């Protein structure tokens, strides 16, 4: 069965419109301004046609209306002025809504990422997420500023033209105009959208993939150069670029064909309306003055439906971007945060018969039992990939356990308030992320109101204070984008200092000394040993020297954890 490319355009549009919320009234104002403004623009040509009919002495409508030349000129000029003012208000309203909603959408995306992390984000490409926050969101500006309002304006203006031509000129001409509006504003866009759907989705997919790969290449440029892999990387970038270019050409080719078909239909219906008008005059079913005004009105009425007909070219990308954004907003987190749950102040941890698997029938941990009391350092050892890091994540409820118990002070982790859990338990992973800010700012993430003395104490405990003081600006030193100005060991020690600064009663350390030398490892372990009287520490490491400070040691083998006697 062929895989579904994305939601239907109608569903995406409906979902995006719902996001308007309290801004709906501004959109309604934009539609009114646009509709009245376009009718005013048509009024310029209609009153111009009236003037022509009057100048030629054509009887009929002009004789009945008895408009003076002053009124005709004044109304034509007035319509032009009104058109300009209302057009400005329409565009201002549309773009106000668009940019306001782009800010709201970014906030919603960051909120969704917060709920999804860290479990669901481990499998997502960071470059793809960046493309969504930047390019995909910007693409949606087309929808809010140049889609909703034009569609509504096209419907209202087309209805007004149909009634005006029908009552003032002829219902036969009105039906010709209505047929043109339906073909140009509905049938052609639907056909074009169907043909452009695949290319639009593929383009956004390839764009996100290229963006992710290129970002990885920039982040890993040092390793690429050191391993003399520039040529291979360049060839892959070029290959992906060619694929993206191919999809772009497909999309542009489809847009060009759709545009040509639209122009052809406009020309065809203009010709038909003129032929019908002449035929009606020849058959004495319509006088020349009314025919002239009716035909001129139709000639100038295709603007709104042309705007709708041109939408598929942009909407293919807009719908693809909207679909990706909506998918993220609707994605269910691996774990739902617990609000108003039970509270606790850590004293002990008991794990009983814990089992977990990322995929069904592929267990990572099986019937794990362990316990830790305040004042203990618990060591966990095992081969890489045996489930040690997964166990720590389960203690923080990053994933939901399949079965068994994880009890803090006798309270199951699934009953504990999520914020309270993170206040009591913190983890230092193997890789510490540092923001492009000062070392002091990076430390204050753990405790924003920390004093300078507290910062220095935490850094001394992590054996990184002396290094920081050796830097030109000390704690004010900027770490650089992604911490590139620091070594892996220095970043790891700053991460450890964060954990000490936060003051959690249970600290989970995942290979905390893997990137430091034996001297710094000894200093860190000494600091950990001093802390054990105040809190619990669960220490995961493959180094035997690290396990020397552990009160008890558990070994993990093939997902089974057993205490080393």
Secondary structure, 3 states (H helix, E strand, C coil): CCCCCCCCHHHHHHHHHHCCHHHHHHHHHHHHHHHHHHHHHHHHHHHHHHHHHHHCCCCCHHHHHCCCHHHHHHHHHHHHHHHHHHHHHHHHHHHHHHHHHHHHHHHHHHHHHHHHCCCHHHHCCHHHHHHHHHHHHHHHHHHHHHCHHHHHHHHHHHHHHHHHHHHHCCHHHHHHHHHHHHHHHHHHHHHHHHHHHHHHHHHHHHHHHHHHHHHHHHHCHHHHHHCCCHHHHHHHHHHHHHHHHHHHHHHHHHHHHHHHHHHHHHHHHHHHHHHHHHHHHHCCCCCHHHHHHHHHHHHCCCHHHHHHHCHHHHHHHHHHHHHHHHHHHHCCCCCCCCCCCECCCCCEEEEEEEEECCECCECCEEEEEEEEECCCEEEEEECCCCCHHHHHHHHCCCCCCCEEEEEECCEEHHHECHHHHHHHEEEECCCCCCCCCEHHHHHCCCCCCCCHHHHHHHHHHCCCHHHHHHCCCHHHCECCHHHCCCCHHHHHHHHHHHHHHHCCCEEEEECCCCCCCHHHHHHHHHHHHHHCCCCEEEEECCCCCHHHHCCEEEEEECCEEEEEC
